[in-house]
Amino acid sequence: MDDDRKSYDTHSQEEMMSATVEEIESWLVDVPTIRPHKLSMTTMGCQSLVIVRITRSDGIQGLGEATTIGGLSYGVESPEAIQSAISHYLTPLLKGQPADNLNVLTARMNAAVKGNTFAKSALETALLDAQGKALGLPVSALLGGALNTALPVLWTLASGNTANDIAEGQRLLEEGRHQAFKLKIGANALDDDLGHTRAIVEALGDRASIRVDVNQAWDATVAAKGCRELAAMGVDLIEQPVSAQDSAALVRLSQQTDAAILADESVASHFDGYRLAQQGFSGAWALKIAKAGGPASVLKLAHVAQAAGISLYGGTMLEGTIGTVASLHAWSTLSLPWGTEMFGPLLLKDDIVCVPLSFANGHVALPQTPGLGVELDEDKLRFYARAQRE
């Protein structure tokens, strides 16, 4: 019996190690938001997710997601372009290749396709999900192991109306769902944004941490005044107040502002992080798997931050559950003094997974089952998939 068991285990391991990438499917999925979500560059009423499923030759499947904000309003990769890059450029590179060596597959994609980190992130996520299922391990274990299985998560107040934002924040505090809030500013005149922020700080600031995200909307002069006044009124963290290209201004603000400055669009890869740290930046970095190319790839940037003594924050592209949980597996392996903003699924009116993530007491729970720990709801996928609806 023992010999038979040993033979079976050896055969299973050999089969798993020889599995290849057999099929890659992708869908454009449009899910409405619970309310308009106003940012400096656009107002969202719907979120478009690119969902990916990889099937290996051993039958194991892995899920991934790539999501951006407002089509091309936020960055250079639209949902349609992400799907096109996956279908026409990245899939031919992966099909038929051994599915178990992520480093080889990532290097293969990076050597043949420049940029397109959102598309690569979806595929890296799906490969990790499948590998975790094959090994019987959560993705966090593949990334080194989780330090925490529940991570702090804030909520963004971005209805575009001060009174509505205050009411929303008060309700969420009373429910105990969040203990920190981020405000989206930068779309209005500076004095209007400062007045909006001050009202929310006065209403909620004694019970919650208040942060702001300017989304690159200010020039260096406006940012100097804006950051000074935001810090004085009690804002704890100011995200990307100036253009991602103006690293000199961002470094000055980080050194001269009492509130912490959070770099987001300025740091996508570990090369960006190295340059910013070398220039003397002293704030915090927002990690995003989409910017870096995936849950494993983003840890390279995190390790540069750790070496430079820079604090970390788990950022979101307002992904649905699949992209959110992929990020959480990466964030769980790190120390995150500023917590995370992985609230994306809560912004959507519906979900395309069978069991949603659990949000409570200012935290989100990390699934502990093999792979990502989530399963597609095939009916919901068909309902919201763009081609099906059209």
C-alpha positions in Angstrom: 0.0 0.0 0.0 2.8 2.4 0.9 4.6 1.7 -2.3 1.4 2.3 -4.3 0.9 5.6 -2.5 4.5 6.7 -3.1 4.1 5.8 -6.8 0.8 7.7 -7.0 2.3 10.8 -5.3 5.4 10.7 -7.6 3.2 10.4 -10.6 1.0 13.3 -9.4 4.0 15.6 -8.8 5.5 14.7 -12.2 2.2 15.4 -13.9 1.9 18.8 -12.1 5.4 19.8 -12.9 5.0 19.0 -16.6 1.7 20.9 -17.0 1.6 23.4 -19.8 -0.5 26.5 -20.5 -3.2 25.1 -22.8 -5.8 27.9 -23.1 -6.2 31.6 -22.2 -9.7 33.2 -22.2 -10.6 36.8 -21.5 -13.8 38.8 -21.1 -14.6 42.5 -20.9 -17.0 42.8 -17.9 -18.9 46.1 -17.1 -20.3 46.4 -13.6 -22.1 49.5 -12.5 -21.0 51.4 -9.3 -23.2 52.0 -6.3 -22.9 55.8 -6.9 -20.9 58.2 -9.1 -17.3 58.1 -8.1 -15.6 61.4 -8.8 -11.9 61.8 -9.4 -9.8 64.7 -10.6 -9.7 63.3 -14.2 -13.2 61.6 -14.6 -16.4 60.5 -12.8 -17.1 56.8 -12.9 -20.6 55.2 -13.0 -19.4 51.9 -14.2 -16.2 49.8 -13.9 -14.8 47.7 -16.7 -12.9 44.6 -15.7 -10.8 42.5 -17.9 -11.2 38.9 -16.6 -8.7 36.2 -17.6 -8.9 32.5 -17.2 -5.9 30.2 -17.9 -6.4 26.5 -18.3 -3.5 24.1 -17.9 -3.0 20.8 -19.6 -3.7 19.1 -16.3 -7.1 20.7 -16.2 -6.3 23.2 -13.4 -7.6 26.7 -14.0 -6.4 30.1 -12.8 -8.1 33.5 -12.7 -6.7 37.0 -13.2 -8.0 40.5 -13.6 -6.7 43.7 -15.1 -8.7 46.9 -14.4 -8.0 50.6 -15.1 -10.1 53.7 -14.3 -12.3 55.5 -16.8 -11.1 54.0 -20.0 -8.0 56.1 -21.0 -8.7 58.9 -18.5 -6.2 57.5 -15.9 -3.5 55.8 -17.9 -2.3 54.5 -21.3 -3.9 51.0 -21.1 -7.7 50.9 -21.9 -9.7 47.8 -21.1 -10.0 47.1 -24.8 -6.3 47.5 -25.3 -5.5 45.2 -22.3 -7.7 42.5 -23.8 -6.1 42.9 -27.2 -2.6 42.7 -25.8 -3.5 39.5 -23.9 -5.2 37.9 -26.9 -2.8 38.8 -29.7 0.6 39.3 -28.1 0.9 37.6 -24.7 -1.2 34.5 -25.2 1.0 33.2 -28.1 4.0 33.6 -25.8 2.5 31.5 -23.0 0.6 28.7 -24.8 2.4 25.4 -24.7 4.9 26.6 -22.2 5.5 24.9 -18.8 3.0 26.5 -16.4 4.9 26.0 -13.1 7.9 28.4 -13.6 6.5 31.9 -13.1 10.0 33.6 -13.4 10.5 32.0 -16.9 7.1 33.0 -18.1 7.4 36.6 -16.7 10.8 37.0 -18.3 9.4 35.7 -21.6 6.6 38.2 -21.6 8.9 41.1 -20.6 11.4 40.3 -23.3 8.9 40.3 -26.1 6.3 42.9 -25.0 7.2 46.4 -23.6 5.0 48.0 -20.9 1.5 46.6 -20.9 1.8 45.9 -17.2 -1.9 45.7 -16.6 -2.3 42.9 -19.1 0.8 41.1 -17.7 -0.6 41.5 -14.2 -3.8 39.6 -15.1 -1.8 36.8 -16.6 0.7 36.6 -13.7 -2.2 36.5 -11.3 -3.9 33.7 -13.2 -0.6 31.7 -13.3 -0.2 32.1 -9.6 -3.8 31.1 -8.9 -3.4 27.9 -10.9 -0.1 27.1 -9.3 -1.5 27.6 -5.8 -4.4 25.2 -6.6 -1.9 22.6 -8.0 0.2 22.8 -4.9 -2.7 23.2 -2.4 -1.4 26.5 -1.2 -2.7 30.1 -1.1 -1.0 32.6 -3.4 0.4 34.3 -0.3 2.4 31.2 0.5 3.9 31.2 -3.0 4.9 34.8 -2.4 6.7 34.0 0.9 4.0 33.7 3.4 1.3 36.0 5.0 2.3 38.1 7.9 -1.4 38.9 8.5 -4.7 37.3 7.3 -6.8 40.4 7.9 -5.6 43.8 6.4 -6.8 47.3 7.3 -8.8 48.9 4.5 -10.1 52.4 4.1 -13.0 53.8 2.1 -12.9 56.7 -0.5 -15.4 59.4 -0.1 -15.8 60.6 -3.7 -19.5 61.4 -4.3 -18.6 64.9 -5.4 -20.8 66.5 -2.7 -19.5 67.5 0.8 -22.7 66.8 2.7 -23.2 63.4 1.0 -19.5 62.5 1.8 -19.9 63.4 5.4 -23.2 61.4 5.7 -21.6 58.4 4.0 -18.5 58.6 6.3 -20.7 58.8 9.4 -22.7 55.8 8.4 -19.7 53.7 7.7 -18.1 54.7 11.1 -21.3 53.7 12.9 -21.4 50.4 11.1 -17.7 49.8 12.0 -16.8 49.0 8.5 -13.9 51.5 8.1 -11.7 53.6 10.3 -9.9 55.7 7.7 -11.2 57.7 4.7 -9.6 59.1 1.5 -11.0 62.1 -0.3 -10.6 62.6 -4.0 -9.7 66.2 -4.7 -8.1 68.2 -7.5 -11.0 68.6 -9.9 -12.1 71.9 -8.4 -10.4 75.2 -7.5 -7.9 74.9 -4.7 -9.9 77.0 -2.2 -13.0 74.8 -3.0 -11.1 71.6 -2.4 -9.6 72.9 0.8 -13.1 73.9 2.1 -14.5 70.5 1.2 -11.6 68.7 3.0 -11.8 71.0 6.0 -15.5 70.3 6.5 -14.9 66.5 6.4 -11.9 66.7 8.7 -14.0 68.7 11.2 -16.9 66.2 10.9 -15.0 62.9 10.9 -11.4 63.6 11.8 -11.8 62.9 15.6 -12.9 59.3 14.8 -11.0 58.4 11.6 -7.8 59.1 9.7 -8.4 61.5 6.8 -6.2 61.3 3.7 -6.5 63.0 0.2 -5.7 62.0 -3.3 -5.0 64.8 -5.8 -4.4 62.4 -8.7 -1.6 64.7 -10.2 -3.9 67.7 -10.6 -1.7 70.4 -9.1 1.4 72.2 -10.4 4.3 72.7 -8.0 3.2 76.2 -6.9 -0.4 75.1 -6.1 0.8 72.0 -4.4 3.2 73.8 -2.1 0.3 75.9 -0.7 -2.3 73.1 -0.9 -0.1 70.6 1.0 0.8 73.1 3.6 -2.8 73.9 4.4 -3.9 70.3 4.2 -1.3 69.3 6.8 -2.3 72.2 9.0 -6.0 71.1 9.1 -5.1 67.6 10.1 -4.9 65.5 6.9 -2.6 62.6 7.5 -1.6 61.6 4.0 -1.5 63.5 0.7 -1.4 61.3 -2.4 0.4 62.3 -5.7 -0.3 66.1 -5.6 1.8 66.8 -8.7 2.5 65.2 -12.1 4.2 61.8 -12.1 6.9 63.4 -14.3 7.7 66.2 -11.7 9.7 64.1 -9.3 11.7 67.1 -8.1 8.6 68.8 -6.8 7.4 65.5 -5.3 10.7 65.1 -3.4 10.6 68.7 -2.2 7.0 68.3 -0.9 7.9 65.1 0.9 10.8 66.9 2.7 8.8 70.1 3.5 5.3 69.0 4.3 4.3 67.9 7.8 1.7 65.4 6.4 3.2 62.3 4.7 3.4 62.5 0.9 2.3 59.3 -0.9 3.8 58.6 -4.4 1.5 56.7 -6.6 1.8 57.3 -10.4 5.4 58.2 -9.8 6.4 54.7 -8.8 5.3 51.8 -11.0 8.4 49.6 -11.2 11.3 48.9 -9.0 13.4 51.1 -11.3 11.1 54.1 -10.6 11.4 53.4 -6.9 15.1 53.3 -7.0 15.3 56.7 -8.8 12.9 58.4 -6.5 14.6 57.1 -3.4 18.0 58.2 -4.8 16.6 61.7 -5.2 15.8 61.9 -1.5 12.0 61.2 -1.4 11.0 60.6 2.2 7.3 59.8 2.1 5.4 56.6 1.3 4.8 54.5 -1.9 1.5 53.2 -3.1 1.9 49.7 -4.4 -0.4 48.5 -7.2 0.0 45.1 -8.9 -1.3 46.6 -12.2 1.5 49.2 -12.3 4.2 46.6 -11.6 3.0 43.7 -13.7 1.5 41.3 -11.1 1.5 40.2 -7.4 5.0 38.7 -7.6 6.4 41.6 -9.7 5.2 44.3 -7.3 7.2 42.8 -4.5 10.4 43.9 -6.3 9.3 47.5 -5.8 8.3 46.8 -2.2 11.8 45.5 -1.4 13.4 48.7 -2.8 11.2 50.7 -0.5 12.2 48.5 2.5 15.9 49.0 1.7 15.4 52.8 1.4 13.4 53.1 4.6 10.2 54.2 2.7 6.8 53.3 4.1 4.3 51.2 2.0 0.6 51.4 1.2 -1.5 48.8 -0.6 -3.1 50.7 -3.5 -6.0 49.8 -5.8 -7.1 50.4 -9.4 -10.6 49.9 -8.1 -10.5 46.3 -9.1 -13.3 43.8 -8.6 -12.8 40.9 -6.2 -10.3 38.9 -8.3 -7.9 41.8 -8.7 -8.5 42.9 -5.1 -7.7 39.5 -3.6 -4.7 39.1 -5.8 -3.4 42.4 -4.4 -4.2 41.3 -0.8 -2.1 38.1 -1.2 0.9 40.3 -2.1 0.1 42.9 0.6 -0.2 40.2 3.3 3.5 39.4 2.9 4.5 43.0 3.8 4.4 45.5 6.6 2.1 48.3 5.5 2.2 51.2 8.0 -0.5 53.1 6.0 -2.7 50.0 5.5 -4.6 49.4 2.2 -7.4 50.8 0.1 -8.7 47.5 -1.3 -12.3 48.5 -1.2 -13.0 48.1 -5.0 -15.6 45.3 -4.7 -17.6 47.4 -2.3 -17.9 50.2 -4.9 -19.6 47.8 -7.4 -23.3 47.0 -7.4 -22.7 43.3 -8.0 -19.9 40.7 -7.9 -18.9 38.0 -10.4 -17.5 35.6 -7.8 -19.5 33.0 -5.8 -18.4 34.2 -2.4 -17.5 37.9 -1.9 -14.7 39.0 0.3 -15.5 39.7 4.0 -15.1 43.4 5.1 -15.6 44.2 8.8 -14.1 46.3 11.7 -12.0 48.3 9.3 -10.4 45.2 7.8 -10.7 42.8 4.9 -10.1 39.0 5.4 -7.6 37.2 3.2 -8.9 33.8 1.9 -6.8 30.9 3.1 -7.9 28.3 0.5 -5.6 27.2 -2.4 -4.8 29.8 -5.1 -6.5 33.1 -4.8 -9.4 31.6 -2.8 -12.2 32.8 -5.1 -14.4 31.2 -7.7 -16.1 32.7 -10.7 -19.9 32.9 -10.7 -20.4 31.8 -14.4 -23.9 33.2 -14.6 -22.9 36.6 -13.4 -19.9 36.6 -15.7 -22.1 35.9 -18.7 -24.6 38.5 -17.6 -22.0 41.4 -17.3 -19.6 40.3 -20.1 -19.8 42.9 -22.8 -20.1 40.7 -25.8 -22.9 38.7 -24.2 -24.9 41.8 -23.4 -24.5 43.3 -26.8 
